[in-house]
Amino acid sequence: MSKIYGGIHQIGYIVKDIEKAMEHWSRVLGVGPWFYREDATPSVFTYYGKDSTPPKISIAVANSDYIQLELIQQHDDAPSLYRDSLKTAGGDCMQHVAFWTEDHYDELRAQLIEAGYVEGHAGQMGQRGRFTYLVHKDLPSCVIEISETRGGKGEYFKKVAEAAREWDGKEGIIRV
């Protein structure tokens, strides 16, 4: 647990085939159920501080105990750290760890920027909380996400965690 940012709540993976990844995680590794949103395109998006076309993405989330796993597939060539990570890794990869906050998004973002992090991309999904992905030259292989859990996002994440605790291992994908 970070003494500054609290616990890491999420580990994010960038994948080329989200359907295949969800199937593997649920059937082979026993993690699920996956809450899958085929169109999770952000409503607002910036790339390295400039307004940018939001990437067309699909997202799936599931919990493994208290850690949420996130799968992200980008379907276009819009500039994003998702696209950049796939290019750098040469394929599917673990991309980020996320700290969640209800009330301190701006403060935590500012602290990381003051510590030498650069905002690679940021945005918002509809009315749900904001997100920012930050990179640091001394830790280039892992992006740090600060995710604001306002606007229903926190309740949604609680629903995902509860579903994992009650999951019988049968229906591995819930399309939302």
Secondary structure, 3 states (H helix, E strand, C coil): CECCCECEEEEEEECCCHHHHHHHHHHHCCCCCEEEECCCCCCEEEECCEECCCCCEEEEEEEECCEEEEEEEECCCCCCHHHHHHHHHCCCEEEEEEEEECCCHHHHHHHHHHCCCEEEEEEECCCCCEEEEEECCCCCCCEEEEEECCCCHHHHHHHHHHHHHHCCCCCCEEEC
